[in-house]
Amino acid sequence: MNPTNNISNELIRQTIIENYEQIARGHNPKDDNEDPHDVSPAAGNDKPRKTCCCKQAAKSYSDERKESSFAQKIGYTQEELTDLPLGANLGLSCGNPTAIASLQEGETVLDLGCGGGFDVFVAARKVGPGGKCIGIDMTTAMLHKARENAHRFEERTGLKTEFRLGEIEHLPVADGSIDVVISNCVINLSPEKEQVWKEVARVLKPGGRVCVSDIALLQPLPENLRQSMSALVGCVAGAVLVEDTLHMVEMAGLKVISTEKESAFIREMEASEDPLSKDIMKDVPDSSNPHDYVTSLRLVAQKTALSG
């Protein structure tokens, strides 16, 4: 399902890759001489060069403290954030999927769109040395960052983690090999969401569960916001209605266990001084606010013994 149906799947995918590559490298488009929001032909560019979803990449200890504060507002504990590798938390979350996953020691966890490894490292402490945590990302620069962070994480904790290059629509993971799939503000970016949920069902063991925090719509977006590349990169335009998300989950053969709508991330975006958030706000009707349209959806679903 591609809600931005006037934008090709390939352009969506390339735009996401380019912007997340910039975040992984710590590049700030505001440092460019040209306007990073200009996608006009005169700019010699048909794709925006912006940061993504929530925040700029953390580049310093001060920035890391800001990202830590934001993470606590959307559901992470101070204990979970302690001693993570610098730069693992890139501020790209809209919730804490590990908080709803009830992770147990020894489980195998798969993170879709792992970024710098943030949720992989949080999960690794919960499943312990007898468990296994795997992160998947489609951007080479982000994967390189995650693997560098993994070395530092292992030095600090003794816990091993694994990171693989791949698309969430075509997971490089064996059938029936995962106890828990987690994902944080990523599935909304995919133009092929049905395929993502089918892949989740394929890799889960019978009885395995998927626990995600993602952006979903409470009502259809205004047309100009739906077709905005800023809103796409900002995890808004690619989102689908809550009920459509639940339908895709069930059609993949998964049983929805629980859902919860949470507004903390959206209200942080409304108050943000980040240029991408401001750009999105320009396309919101004067009489409305983003939280009228968008929510952070926490969802838990299970693969039953008869699924797949």
C-alpha positions in Angstrom: 0.0 0.0 0.0 1.5 3.3 -1.2 -0.6 6.2 0.1 1.6 8.7 -1.9 0.3 7.2 -5.1 1.6 10.1 -7.3 5.1 9.3 -6.2 6.8 6.2 -7.6 8.0 3.5 -5.2 11.5 3.8 -6.5 11.6 7.6 -5.9 10.3 7.0 -2.4 12.9 4.4 -1.7 15.8 6.5 -3.1 14.7 9.5 -1.2 14.6 7.6 2.1 18.0 6.0 1.4 19.6 9.3 0.6 18.3 11.1 3.7 19.2 8.3 6.0 22.7 8.0 4.5 23.0 11.7 5.4 21.9 11.1 9.0 24.4 8.2 9.3 27.2 10.4 8.2 26.1 13.2 10.5 25.5 15.6 7.5 23.2 18.6 8.1 21.5 19.8 4.9 21.2 23.2 6.4 25.0 23.6 5.9 24.5 23.5 2.1 24.5 26.7 0.2 21.3 25.8 -1.6 18.0 25.4 0.0 17.7 21.7 1.1 13.9 22.0 0.8 14.0 23.2 -2.8 12.9 20.4 -5.2 12.2 22.6 -8.1 13.7 21.9 -11.6 15.7 25.2 -11.2 17.5 23.7 -8.2 18.7 20.8 -10.4 17.1 18.4 -8.1 13.9 16.3 -8.0 14.4 14.9 -4.5 14.8 16.8 -1.2 17.9 16.5 0.9 16.6 16.6 4.5 16.8 14.9 7.7 14.2 12.3 8.6 11.4 11.4 11.0 12.2 13.0 14.3 15.5 14.7 14.8 18.8 15.7 13.4 21.6 13.1 13.9 23.3 13.4 17.2 26.8 14.8 16.7 28.0 15.6 20.2 27.6 14.8 23.8 25.2 17.8 24.2 23.1 16.5 21.2 23.2 13.0 22.7 21.7 14.4 25.9 18.9 16.0 24.0 18.2 12.7 22.2 18.2 10.9 25.5 15.6 13.4 26.9 13.4 13.0 23.9 13.7 9.2 24.2 12.5 9.3 27.8 9.5 11.4 26.7 8.4 8.7 24.3 8.8 5.7 26.6 12.5 4.7 27.3 13.8 4.5 30.8 17.1 6.0 32.0 18.3 2.5 32.7 17.7 1.5 29.0 19.6 4.6 27.8 22.6 4.2 30.1 26.0 3.3 28.5 24.7 3.0 24.9 27.4 3.8 22.3 27.5 7.5 21.4 25.5 8.0 18.3 23.4 4.9 18.6 20.4 7.0 19.5 19.8 9.2 16.5 16.5 10.5 17.7 14.5 8.6 15.0 12.0 6.9 17.3 8.3 7.5 17.8 8.0 5.1 20.7 9.7 2.2 22.5 8.8 -1.2 20.9 10.9 -3.1 23.4 8.7 -1.8 26.2 5.7 -3.7 24.8 7.6 -6.8 23.6 8.0 -8.5 27.0 11.4 -9.8 25.9 12.6 -12.9 27.6 16.2 -14.1 28.1 17.3 -16.4 25.3 14.9 -15.0 22.7 16.0 -14.1 19.1 15.0 -10.6 18.2 14.9 -8.9 14.7 14.7 -5.1 14.4 13.4 -3.8 11.1 15.2 -0.6 10.0 17.7 -0.7 12.8 19.5 2.6 12.1 22.5 3.1 14.4 21.5 0.0 16.4 19.6 1.8 19.2 16.7 -0.7 19.8 19.0 -3.7 19.0 21.2 -2.7 21.9 18.3 -2.0 24.2 16.8 -5.5 23.3 20.2 -7.2 23.7 20.3 -6.4 27.4 16.9 -7.9 27.9 17.5 -11.2 26.1 21.0 -11.6 27.6 24.0 -13.6 26.3 21.8 -16.6 25.5 19.7 -14.5 23.2 20.4 -13.1 19.8 19.6 -9.6 18.4 19.7 -8.9 14.6 19.3 -5.5 13.0 18.3 -4.9 9.3 18.9 -1.7 7.4 18.9 -0.9 3.7 21.5 2.0 3.9 25.1 1.1 3.8 26.3 4.1 5.8 23.8 3.4 8.6 24.8 -0.3 8.6 28.5 0.7 8.9 27.5 3.0 11.8 25.6 0.2 13.6 28.5 -2.2 13.2 30.9 0.3 14.7 28.5 0.9 17.6 28.2 -2.9 18.0 31.9 -3.2 18.7 31.7 -0.5 21.4 28.6 -2.1 22.8 30.2 -5.5 23.1 33.3 -4.0 24.8 31.1 -2.4 27.4 28.6 -5.2 28.0 30.1 -8.4 26.5 26.9 -8.8 24.5 27.1 -9.6 20.8 24.7 -8.2 18.2 24.4 -8.7 14.4 23.6 -6.2 11.6 22.6 -7.2 8.1 22.1 -5.1 4.9 18.7 -5.7 3.5 15.2 -4.3 2.7 12.3 -4.8 5.1 10.2 -6.0 2.2 12.7 -8.8 1.5 14.3 -9.7 4.8 17.6 -11.6 4.7 16.4 -13.9 7.4 15.4 -17.6 7.4 11.8 -18.7 7.7 10.5 -19.3 11.2 13.7 -18.3 12.9 12.6 -15.2 15.0 10.9 -15.1 18.3 10.2 -11.3 18.3 10.2 -8.7 15.5 10.4 -5.1 16.6 10.3 -1.9 14.5 10.4 1.8 15.4 9.0 4.5 13.1 10.1 2.5 9.9 7.2 0.6 8.3 5.4 3.8 7.5 8.3 4.7 5.2 7.8 1.6 3.0 5.7 1.9 -0.1 5.0 -1.9 0.1 3.6 -2.3 3.5 1.6 -5.4 2.8 4.8 -7.1 1.7 6.6 -6.0 4.9 3.9 -7.7 7.0 4.0 -10.8 4.9 7.8 -10.9 5.6 7.2 -10.5 9.3 4.9 -13.5 9.3 7.4 -15.5 7.3 10.3 -15.0 9.6 8.4 -15.4 12.9 8.3 -18.8 14.7 4.9 -20.2 15.4 3.8 -18.3 18.5 6.3 -15.5 17.8 5.2 -11.9 18.1 5.7 -8.6 16.4 5.9 -5.4 18.5 6.1 -2.0 16.7 5.8 1.7 17.3 4.9 3.4 14.1 3.1 6.4 12.7 -0.5 5.8 11.6 -3.3 8.1 10.5 -6.5 8.9 12.5 -8.1 10.4 9.3 -7.0 10.9 5.7 -4.4 13.6 5.2 -5.1 16.7 3.1 -4.0 16.2 -0.4 -1.1 18.7 -0.3 0.3 17.0 2.8 -0.2 13.5 1.4 1.9 14.4 -1.7 4.6 16.3 0.2 8.1 14.8 0.1 8.8 16.6 3.3 6.0 14.8 5.0 7.1 11.5 3.4 10.6 11.9 4.8 9.1 13.1 8.1 7.2 9.8 8.5 3.8 11.4 7.9 2.8 11.1 4.2 3.7 7.5 4.0 1.5 6.5 6.9 -1.8 4.7 6.5 -5.0 4.7 8.5 -4.9 2.7 11.8 -7.6 0.4 10.5 -5.7 -0.2 7.3 -2.6 -1.2 9.3 -4.6 -3.7 11.3 -6.1 -5.1 8.2 -2.7 -5.7 6.6 -1.5 -7.3 9.8 -4.4 -9.7 9.8 -4.2 -10.4 6.1 -0.5 -11.5 6.6 -1.8 -14.2 9.0 -1.1 -12.5 12.3 -3.4 -12.0 15.2 -3.6 -8.5 16.7 -3.1 -8.8 20.4 -3.2 -5.1 21.4 -3.1 -1.6 20.0 -2.5 1.8 21.7 -2.5 5.3 20.3 0.0 7.7 21.8 0.4 11.4 21.0 3.7 12.3 22.8 5.8 12.0 19.6 3.3 14.0 17.5 3.1 16.8 20.1 7.0 16.9 20.3 7.0 17.3 16.5 4.5 20.2 16.7 6.7 22.0 19.1 9.9 21.2 17.4 12.3 23.8 15.9 13.6 21.2 13.5 13.3 22.6 9.9 11.7 19.4 8.6 9.0 19.6 11.2 8.4 23.2 10.4 8.1 22.4 6.7 5.5 19.8 7.5 3.5 22.2 9.7 3.2 24.6 6.7 1.1 22.0 4.9 -1.3 21.4 7.8 -4.6 23.3 7.4 -4.8 26.4 9.6 -7.7 25.1 11.6 -5.9 21.8 12.4 -2.9 20.3 14.1 -0.8 17.2 13.2 -2.2 15.3 16.1 -5.7 15.7 14.5 -4.4 13.4 11.7 -1.5 11.4 13.0 -0.7 9.2 16.0 2.1 7.0 17.2 0.6 3.5 17.1 1.9 0.8 19.4 0.9 -2.6 18.1 1.5 -6.2 19.3 0.5 -9.1 17.1 1.3 -12.9 17.2 1.8 -15.6 14.7 -0.4 -18.4 15.7 0.5 -22.0 15.4 -1.6 -22.3 12.3 -0.3 -19.2 10.6 2.0 -19.3 7.6 
